[in-house]
Amino acid sequence: MAAAKPATPAYVGATYAPTLKQQPSVAAMTALGRTMFSDPSLSASGQMSCATCHSPDHAFGPPNNLAVQLGGKEMKTLGTRAVPSLRYIQNVPAFTEHFFDDDGDDSIDAGPTGGHNWDGRAPSTHDQARIPLLSAHEMGNAGPAEVVAKLKQASYAAQFRQTFGEDIFDNQEQAFKWALMALEVFQESPTEFYPYNSKYDAFLRQQTQLSKQELRGLQLFNNPAKGNCASCHISEITASGAFPQFTDYGLIAIGVPRNKHIPANADPKYYDMGLCGPDRTDLKDKTEYCGMFKTPSLRNVATRKVFFHNGSFSSLEQVMKFYVQRDTQPQKWYPRDKNGKVHKFDDLPEAYHGNVNVEAPFDRKPGDRPALTDDEIKDVIAFLKTLNDGFHP
């Protein structure tokens, strides 16, 4: 009887398994990742770096009011989605269709949760970094080989070799993998990516007080019968003592209006439906997910100039009014069809309108009073501004 083959160790092929002759230090990878993040030579155009869209001066979000950014080989191609912030994503779980909170109660299935990108398709930060490097409407490289070739010619090529070993460029696949890892490790840097130094953080530490208006806004934010924002954008310190991320990492359909300024939307047959495509393909047959997009963190949201996955709104006031008027005054947010009927949820095929969330404040009908008044909206926005990083008590 032949001897059984020894089992392959679990770490073989694992993403984070050490595969180099020398193990790179966190400090060296952070420094290298920081340099790479701001290097436009890694793009096909030579004009776009990660920092071009994820500006360090704008909470690693977009530096302008464009709904979607220009990219590609000639910096003339517009994307299809707004740029999210890269701050406070250090605890994002990998995507799962069935998520159970770590609260001791496993009877509640929170549904599709986690992952990076608006559709949750990247399971980790290094997987997310791969997407813009190779996207035709972002950094525009044809493949990993093109990225590695540019790294070999970069001014910091010697730093790359020093970090990962003199032979790192001998294996193209290895070089690309560890380049993505360096970007990931950089994005785990607390001082730059999750400093927890907003006014609200200082308030939670009892280092400062919120104004009366900010406190009213917080109460409205948390109130299930008013803003009900905290049902998805969790605002309290967790049972484990972690400060709130202002997201539950879930994916939800809220029927954001179609943005006619996105070139792809000129085709009436084109729909960006998040979880079920077109960018994400593994769930294309799960029609119950069509229209669902990631719930972003609201930290630093008041520094943004465009909102939602398609950049359809340009101010927090618009966003808040849409939330409370989507169903009470839909004519303010959606176009009318040729018969004069308001075409609600116009950025989602009608077959999937049942996926759209109808929990408060989306639990009303035309003519009802909105969940928040204009003054209450101002209070909530005043509170949201306390989530901006950089507060000094």
C-alpha positions in Angstrom: 0.0 0.0 0.0 1.5 3.3 -1.1 2.1 5.9 1.6 -0.3 8.8 1.7 1.0 12.0 0.4 1.6 14.6 3.1 -1.1 17.2 3.2 -0.1 20.6 1.8 0.4 23.1 4.6 -2.5 25.6 4.9 -0.2 28.6 4.4 0.9 27.6 0.9 -0.7 30.0 -1.5 -2.3 32.0 1.3 -2.4 35.7 0.5 -0.5 36.9 3.6 1.9 33.9 3.8 5.6 34.9 3.7 6.9 34.1 0.3 10.1 36.1 0.3 13.7 35.3 1.3 13.5 38.3 3.7 10.4 39.3 5.6 9.7 43.0 4.9 9.1 45.3 7.9 5.9 47.2 8.4 7.8 50.5 8.5 9.5 49.8 5.2 6.3 48.7 3.5 4.4 51.7 4.9 7.1 54.1 3.5 7.1 52.3 0.2 3.4 52.3 -0.1 3.2 56.0 0.7 5.6 56.7 -2.2 3.7 54.5 -4.6 0.4 56.0 -3.6 1.5 59.4 -4.9 3.4 58.2 -8.0 1.7 59.2 -11.3 4.3 57.2 -13.3 2.4 54.1 -12.3 -0.5 55.0 -14.6 -0.7 54.6 -18.4 -1.0 58.4 -18.8 1.8 59.2 -16.4 -0.5 61.8 -14.9 -2.6 59.9 -12.4 -1.7 58.4 -9.0 -3.8 56.9 -6.3 -3.7 60.3 -4.6 -5.1 62.0 -7.7 -8.6 60.7 -6.8 -8.0 59.8 -3.1 -6.5 63.2 -2.0 -4.7 63.1 1.4 -5.9 66.7 1.8 -9.6 65.7 1.3 -9.8 62.7 3.7 -8.4 60.5 0.9 -11.6 61.2 -1.1 -12.0 63.3 -4.3 -10.4 66.7 -4.4 -13.1 68.3 -6.6 -16.8 68.4 -7.3 -16.8 66.0 -10.3 -19.4 63.2 -10.0 -16.9 60.8 -11.7 -13.2 61.3 -12.4 -11.2 61.5 -15.6 -8.6 58.8 -16.2 -7.4 56.3 -18.8 -4.4 56.4 -21.1 -5.1 60.0 -22.2 -6.9 61.2 -19.1 -10.0 61.7 -21.2 -12.1 58.8 -20.0 -14.8 59.3 -17.4 -15.6 56.6 -14.9 -19.0 55.4 -13.8 -18.9 55.8 -10.0 -18.0 58.5 -7.5 -14.7 58.2 -5.6 -15.2 57.0 -2.0 -12.9 58.0 0.9 -10.2 55.5 1.9 -10.4 56.6 5.6 -11.8 54.3 8.3 -11.9 51.1 6.2 -9.4 49.2 8.3 -12.2 47.0 9.8 -14.2 46.3 6.7 -15.0 42.6 6.7 -14.8 40.5 3.5 -18.1 40.4 1.6 -20.6 37.8 2.7 -24.3 37.4 1.7 -25.2 36.5 5.3 -23.7 38.7 8.0 -24.2 38.3 11.7 -23.2 41.0 14.1 -20.8 40.2 16.9 -23.4 41.0 19.5 -24.2 37.6 20.9 -27.5 37.3 18.9 -27.0 35.1 15.8 -30.7 35.0 15.0 -30.6 38.2 12.9 -29.1 37.9 9.4 -28.0 41.3 8.3 -27.8 40.2 4.7 -25.1 41.3 2.2 -22.3 43.0 4.1 -18.7 43.9 3.7 -16.1 44.1 0.9 -14.4 47.1 -0.7 -15.6 49.2 -3.6 -19.2 50.4 -3.9 -20.3 46.9 -4.8 -18.2 45.1 -2.2 -16.4 42.9 -4.7 -12.9 43.4 -3.4 -12.3 41.2 -0.3 -9.3 43.2 1.0 -7.5 46.5 0.6 -4.8 45.0 -1.6 -7.4 43.5 -3.9 -9.1 46.9 -4.1 -5.7 48.4 -5.1 -5.5 46.1 -8.1 -8.7 47.5 -9.6 -7.7 51.2 -10.3 -4.2 50.1 -11.4 -5.7 48.0 -14.2 -9.0 49.8 -14.9 -9.3 51.3 -18.4 -10.9 54.4 -17.1 -8.6 54.9 -14.1 -4.8 54.2 -14.2 -5.2 52.2 -17.4 -2.4 49.6 -17.2 -3.0 46.6 -19.5 -1.9 44.2 -16.8 0.3 43.4 -13.8 3.4 43.2 -16.1 3.0 46.8 -17.1 2.8 47.9 -13.5 5.9 45.9 -12.5 7.8 47.3 -15.5 7.1 50.8 -14.3 8.1 49.9 -10.7 11.5 48.6 -12.1 12.0 52.0 -13.7 10.7 54.1 -10.8 13.0 56.4 -8.9 12.4 54.3 -5.8 13.2 50.9 -7.5 16.1 50.5 -5.1 13.8 51.1 -2.2 11.5 48.4 -3.6 14.4 45.9 -3.8 15.6 46.9 -0.3 12.1 46.3 1.1 11.4 42.9 -0.6 14.8 41.6 -1.6 17.2 42.1 -4.5 15.5 39.4 -6.5 12.0 40.7 -6.2 11.7 41.7 -9.8 12.8 38.2 -10.9 9.3 37.0 -10.4 6.7 39.3 -12.0 3.8 37.8 -10.1 5.5 38.1 -6.8 6.5 41.7 -7.5 3.0 42.8 -8.3 1.6 41.0 -5.3 4.0 42.7 -2.9 3.4 46.1 -4.5 -0.3 45.7 -3.7 0.7 44.6 -0.2 2.7 47.8 0.3 -0.3 49.9 -0.7 -2.4 47.9 1.8 0.0 48.3 4.7 0.3 52.1 4.0 -3.5 52.3 4.2 -3.3 50.7 7.6 -1.4 53.7 9.0 -3.4 55.0 11.9 -2.3 58.6 11.8 -3.2 59.0 8.2 -6.2 56.7 7.7 -8.0 56.3 11.0 -6.8 59.1 13.4 -10.1 59.3 15.4 -9.5 62.9 16.1 -12.9 64.5 15.2 -14.9 66.7 17.5 -17.3 63.8 18.0 -14.4 61.6 19.1 -13.3 64.2 21.6 -16.9 64.3 22.8 -16.9 60.6 23.3 -13.7 60.9 25.3 -15.4 63.6 27.4 -12.7 66.1 26.2 -15.3 68.6 24.8 -19.0 69.3 24.5 -21.2 69.5 21.5 -23.2 72.6 20.9 -27.0 72.6 21.5 -27.5 72.4 17.7 -25.0 69.5 17.3 -26.7 67.6 20.2 -30.1 68.1 18.6 -28.6 66.8 15.4 -27.2 63.8 17.1 -30.6 63.0 18.7 -32.4 63.3 15.3 -29.6 61.2 13.7 -30.2 58.4 16.2 -34.0 58.7 16.5 -35.7 55.7 14.6 -38.8 57.8 14.0 -36.9 60.8 12.6 -33.6 60.6 10.7 -33.1 56.9 11.6 -29.5 57.4 10.2 -27.9 55.3 13.0 -29.7 52.2 11.8 -27.0 51.9 9.1 -24.5 54.6 10.2 -23.8 53.3 13.7 -22.9 56.2 16.0 -22.3 54.6 19.4 -19.2 53.0 20.9 -19.4 49.3 20.4 -19.7 46.7 23.2 -16.0 45.9 22.8 -15.1 49.6 23.3 -14.3 50.4 19.7 -15.2 53.9 18.5 -18.0 54.0 15.9 -17.2 53.8 12.2 -20.5 55.3 11.1 -21.3 52.4 8.9 -22.6 48.9 9.4 -20.7 47.8 6.3 -24.0 46.7 4.7 -25.2 47.1 1.1 -28.6 48.7 0.5 -30.8 50.0 -2.3 -32.2 53.4 -1.7 -33.2 54.4 -5.2 -30.8 57.3 -5.8 -31.8 59.3 -9.0 -29.9 58.6 -12.2 -27.0 61.0 -12.9 -27.3 62.2 -16.5 -23.8 63.7 -16.4 -22.2 60.2 -16.4 -21.4 59.3 -20.0 -22.4 55.7 -19.6 -25.9 56.8 -18.6 -26.5 58.3 -22.1 -27.4 54.7 -23.0 -30.9 54.1 -21.7 -30.2 50.4 -21.5 -27.2 50.9 -19.2 -27.8 50.5 -15.5 -25.3 50.4 -12.7 -27.0 48.0 -10.3 -24.2 47.5 -7.8 -24.1 44.1 -6.3 -25.6 42.4 -9.4 -23.5 44.2 -12.0 -22.1 45.2 -14.4 -18.8 45.7 -12.6 -19.4 42.9 -10.2 -20.3 39.6 -12.1 -20.4 36.8 -9.5 -23.9 37.8 -8.2 -25.4 38.8 -11.6 -28.2 36.1 -11.1 -29.1 37.3 -7.6 -31.7 39.8 -8.8 -32.8 40.5 -5.2 -29.5 42.3 -4.8 -29.9 44.6 -7.8 -29.6 48.3 -6.9 -27.6 47.6 -3.7 -24.5 49.7 -2.9 -22.2 49.9 0.0 -23.2 52.0 3.0 -20.1 54.4 3.4 -18.8 55.7 6.6 -20.0 59.2 7.4 -16.7 60.2 8.9 -15.5 63.3 7.0 -18.7 63.3 4.9 -19.0 67.1 5.4 -15.7 67.6 3.5 -17.1 65.9 0.3 -18.6 67.8 -2.7 -20.3 64.8 -4.3 -22.4 62.1 -2.7 -23.7 58.5 -3.3 -22.3 56.0 -5.7 -23.1 58.0 -8.8 -22.2 61.4 -7.5 -25.8 62.6 -8.1 -25.9 65.1 -5.3 -23.5 68.0 -4.6 -24.4 69.0 -1.0 -25.3 67.5 2.3 -28.5 69.5 2.3 -29.6 67.9 -1.0 -28.8 64.5 0.5 -30.8 65.0 3.6 -33.8 66.5 1.7 -33.7 63.5 -0.7 -33.8 61.1 2.3 -36.9 62.7 3.8 -38.7 63.7 0.6 -38.0 60.7 -1.7 -41.4 59.3 -1.0 -43.3 62.4 0.2 -42.4 64.6 -2.8 -40.9 62.3 -5.4 -41.5 64.9 -8.2 -38.6 66.9 -6.8 -36.1 64.1 -7.3 -37.2 62.1 -10.3 -38.2 62.9 -13.9 -41.6 62.4 -15.4 -42.4 60.0 -18.2 -44.1 61.0 -21.4 -47.5 60.7 -19.7 -46.5 63.1 -16.9 -46.1 60.4 -14.3 -43.2 60.7 -11.9 -40.7 57.9 -12.8 -39.4 56.9 -9.3 -36.1 55.0 -9.0 -35.2 55.9 -12.5 -31.7 54.5 -12.2 -33.0 50.9 -11.6 -35.1 48.7 -13.9 -38.6 48.5 -12.8 -38.4 44.8 -12.2 -36.1 45.5 -9.2 -37.9 48.4 -7.6 -39.0 46.0 -4.9 -35.4 45.9 -3.7 -35.5 49.5 -2.7 -35.5 50.2 1.1 -38.8 51.4 2.7 -37.7 51.7 6.3 -37.9 55.1 8.0 -37.5 57.7 6.8 -38.5 56.0 3.5 -41.8 54.8 5.0 -44.1 57.5 3.7 -46.2 58.4 0.7 -46.9 61.5 -1.4 -48.4 64.2 0.6 -47.2 63.0 4.0 -45.1 65.2 6.2 -41.3 64.5 5.7 -39.6 62.9 8.7 -37.4 66.0 9.2 -38.2 69.7 8.9 -35.7 72.1 7.2 -34.5 73.3 10.6 -34.0 69.7 11.8 -32.0 69.0 8.6 -29.7 71.9 9.5 -29.3 70.4 13.0 -28.3 67.0 11.6 -25.8 68.6 9.2 -24.3 70.5 12.1 -23.8 67.2 13.8 -22.3 65.6 10.7 -19.7 68.3 10.6 -18.4 67.1 14.0 -17.3 63.9 12.2 -14.5 65.8 10.3 -11.0 64.8 11.4 -8.6 67.4 12.7 -10.4 68.8 15.7 -8.3 70.3 18.4 -10.0 70.6 21.8 
